[in-house]
Amino acid sequence: MDRASNAGRWSWVTSEQALSISLGLQGPCVIARLTGDFDFGSAAEVRDRVTKALDLTQPPMLVIDMQAVSVCDSSGLSVLVYLHKAVTASGGRLLLSGLNGRCKHLFAITALDKFFDIRSTAELAIAELNEVGDQPPFTD
């Protein structure tokens, strides 16, 4: 929230942009592009929709593009941690991309920038996971 003063009065300016989720598949990668506020009101839907989409690839390869996320709160962070654990438990990888100023700051102060693999753009993340998906499985 930002405070704004108008002739000695204080008002609170909040962001209330509904979240939209765009899901797609590119090679072995599920791409989830989030737009708007990733908060308590949208966290459960993101968790449910992305979790269902993970069944499309094995092992799950997931890119979550947050370039157009305006707000992320603790509920959004909790969903990201949940998805990371689900993906890695299945032998897959999750990459975040496009963290903007506010989200980048949030990840830095919570030290989640050390927990997650973060790329500057979705294209870089997708290319990296496509390379991993193209490698043959290890055999003895």
Protein Blocks (a to p, Z undefined) as FASTA:
>chain_A
ZZddeehiacdddddddcddddddehjbccdddedjddfklmmmmmmmmmmmmmmpccdd
ddddfklpmbdcfklmmmmmmmmmmmmmnopacddehiafklmmmmmmnopmmmpccdfb
fklmmmmmmmmmmpccddZZ
